[in-house]
Amino acid sequence: MTAVTRWLRGEGPSTLLLLLPLLLVFGLFAWFPIGRAAVMSLQETNLVTEPTWVGLDNFELVLGDPLFWTSVKNTAYFTGLALLFGYPLPLLLALVMSELRRTKGLFSVLAYLPVVVPPVVTVLLWRFFYDARAEGVFNTILGWAGLGPFSWIQDATTAMPSLVLQATWANAGGTVLIYLAAMAGHRADLYDAADVDGAGILRKVWHVTLPQMRNILLITLILQVIATFQVFTEPYLMTGGGPGNSTTTVLLQIYNYAYRSGEYGASTALSVLLAAFLGVMSGLFFWATRAWSTS
């Protein structure tokens, strides 16, 4: 009996029948747009008239644009700052909250509350807080301690760190809950053994908690890198890419090509480059950490 015959006589047809709706929906709303974008990256089109094939001209246009490297540098800068401050913060909050007993639920709600607020509302609210005048919200608070006033998003030096601060506040809560859920499933006997050995809180975190969260930490790391490389809402609504293109990111440049310049082909070409980069980077990341994640 061949493998095909065994598959036909077994549960293969019924499995395929159950998967068919999922495959159709996924193909229609995921793979078809990806394929369409790949085709558009080789065309010159205004989405109305018949497109014309231009080959790799769109990629040459994107790579030859001085703003391309500016947007890449700004995106990498945003990602680096977000990893430096935004990646360890949820873990630290989760570690502190896991030690609480009566008020852990309350602090979990407070930590997740910024995630519930719509992103546009959050960004516009922080834009109001970042008023560069001395009577601005943040400058007023810092003025009580004799600091400031600061220019915040109005200055090219502090604009990107200001965006990172807002994005960290808005998105950390979801990761905090993931870490708390992971800690709830940890083996209690390991902590008991650590107590018997006289281990303090820091040694228990380093030798017991973190090793058990290894896979979760790897997943959240790559997800954060992917998400921060696609940052758009914050620079679009808060700074518009300014001042002086200091917050122009790759995704904002994709938007500018499509909706400000009408270069849809260049927009999709840059999208394809970003998707290819993130795909290769993710593959290399999982390859490099495969031994650590399975040990």
N, C-alpha and C positions, 0 to 999 in steps of 0.2 A: 504494500500500500504506500503510495507516494505521499509526500508532505501535503500536496494540494488536495488529495483525496481525503486525508485525515482532517484537514482544515474544513473542507466542505461538509463532512459528516459530523464534525464536532460543533463547537460553539462559535466558529468563525463567522458564518453568515449573520447570526443573531447579534454578535458583537459589532460587526460592521454596520448593521442596520441601526443599532443604538448610537453609534458614533457618527453616523452620516449627518444628522442635523447639526451637530457640533462642528463637524468639518466644513459644512457648507457656510455656516455663520462665520466661522473663523476665516475661511477663505475669502468671503465677500467683504468683511470689514477689516481684515488685517493683511492678508497676502495680496489681494487685488490692489489696494492702495499702494502697497510697497512696490509692486511691479509697475503700476502706472507712474509712480514717481520716478522709477529708474528710466522709464521710456521718456518721460518729460524732460529729464535732465539732458537728453540728447537732442532736444527740439527747441525751436523758438516759437513760442505761442503766447497768445493773449487770452486764451480760454474761450474765444469766440470764433475767430476765423480758423481755417485749416492750418494746423501746425506745419512747420518746415523743419527738415532734419538739418542739424548743424554739427553733428558729431560731438567732438570734445570741446567745441568752442566755449560752451558754458563753463566748463571746468577751467579752461584757460582764463576766462573772464574773472572767475571767482579767485583763482590763485594769484592772478595778477593785480587784484585790487588791494591797495595798501591797507584798507580797513579789514581785510581778511586776517592778516597777522595781528592787527590790533585786537580784533575780536577774539582770536585764539588766545592771545596773551591775557586778556581780561578774563576770559572764561577760566583759564588755568589758574589765574590769581584768585578768582572767586572760589573755585573748587579747593584750592590749597587752604585758604582761610577757613572755609566751611569745615574741612576735615580737621584742621588744627583746633578749632573751638567747638564746632557743632557735633563732631563725632564723639569725643569723650564726655561731653556734658550730659547727654541722656543716660549714659552708663553710670556716671557719678550720682545723678539724681535717683536712678533706680536702686543703686546700692544703698543710698541713704534711706529711701522710702521703704526698702525691704526690711530694714531694722525697726521700722515703726509697727506698732500693733493696732492701736485703737484708731489712729488718724490716717492710716495708709489709704483707705478708700477715699477720704476727703482730698488728700494730696494727689491721688491718681486723677480725680475729676479736675482739679485745678491744673494739673500738668497737661491734660488732654484738651482743656477748654480752648486754647488758641487754635487747635486743629479744626474745631467745630466752626469757628468764625470763617466766613467766605474769604478767600485769598485777596480779592479785590478790596474788600472792606478793610482787611488787615493792613495792606500796603498803603492805602489812602490815609488810614489812621496814623500810621507811623510817619508818613510824609508830613502830616500836621505836627507830630511830635518833634520832627527834625527841623523845625523853623529855626533859621540861623540867627534870628534876632535875640537879644538878651532876654526878652519876655517869652521866648519859645518854651515849650513844656520841659524838654530835657535841659535846655540852658538855664531855665529857672531853678530846676532841682539841683544841678551842679553848681549854680551860683551860690546856693546856701552853704556849700563847702568851699567857696572861694575859687571855684574853677570856671573856666570858660570866659565868654561864650565861644562855642565852636561852630564852624560853618557846616558841619555834617555833610549832607548830600550836595551842598553848593560848592564844595571844594574838591578838586580832582584827587587830592591825597586821601581824604577821609570818606569819599563817596562809596567806594567799594566795601571797605570795612563796615560802613553803616548799613549797606544792603545785607551783608552777611549776618550782622547782629539781628536785623529784623527777620531774616529767613530762619535763623536758628531758633528764635523765640516762637515763630509760627509753626515749625515742623518738628520740634524735638519731642512733643508730647506723644505722638504715635510710637516712636521708637522706645520711649520710656515704658509704655505699656507692654511692648514686645519683650523687653528685658525683664520686666516684673513677672510676666507669664512664664518666661524661661526659668527664672529663679524659683518659682513656685514648684517646678517639677524636679528640682535638684534632690539628690539622695541625702536624706537627713543623717544617715549613719556616717557619712564622711565628715560632716560638721561635728558630730558627737566625738569622732576619733580625734579631730583637731582640738576640741576642747580638752580631751583627756591628755593630749600632748602639750597642753598649755599654750596653744597658738592664740595670738591676739587677733583682732578684727582684720588688720591689714594682711597678716599671713594667711588667714582663712580666705580672704578675697583673692589673694594672689595664687594660692596653691589649691583652692577648692572651687571657688565660684567661677573665676575666669576660665579655667580649663574645661569646666562643664558647659560653658557658653561659647566655646570655640567656634562651632559651626554658625551659631546665630551672629556672632561678631563678624565673621567673614561675609555672610550674606548682607548684613546691614551696611558693611563697608562698601561693597561693590554697588549696592543699590543707591547709596548716598553719592558715590562718584558719578554714576549714570544720571541721577537726578540733578546734581549741581552743574554738570556739563550742559544740561538743557534748561538752565535758568532763563526765564523770560519775563514773568509777571513783574518781578521786583524792578529790574532796570527799565522796563517799558512804562510802567505806571509811575515810578518814583522819580526817575531821572531822565527818561527818554534817551538813554545812552550817554548823556553828558555827565558832568561838564567836560567839554573837549574830547568826547568819545572815550572818556575814562571808564565808562560802565557799559560800553557797547559789547554785547556778548554774541556768540555765534548764532543763537536762536533769534536774537533781536536783529542781527544782520540778515537772516533768512526772511524775517518779516519785512524788513526794509526793502529787500530786493523785490518781493512780491507785491507789496501794497503801497509802496512809495515810489518805486522806480518802474513798476510793471514788468520787471525781468523775471517772469515765472520760471523760465528755464534755468536761469542762474540760481534762483531760490531753491529749486528742487535739486540742482547739482550740489549746492552746499549742504542740503539735507542728506543727500546720499553720502557725501564725504563724512559728515558727522556720524551717520548710522554705521558706516564701515569702520570708522575709528573706534566707536564704542563697542562694536561687535568684536573686533580684533583685541581690544584692550580687555574685554570681559573674558575672552577665550584664554588669553595669556595669564590673566589673574587666576582663573580656576586651574590652569595647568601648573602655575607656580605654587599654588597652595593646596594641591591635591593631596600631598603626603600629610600635611598638617591637619587637613579637614577629615582625614580618614583614620588617623592614628588614635 
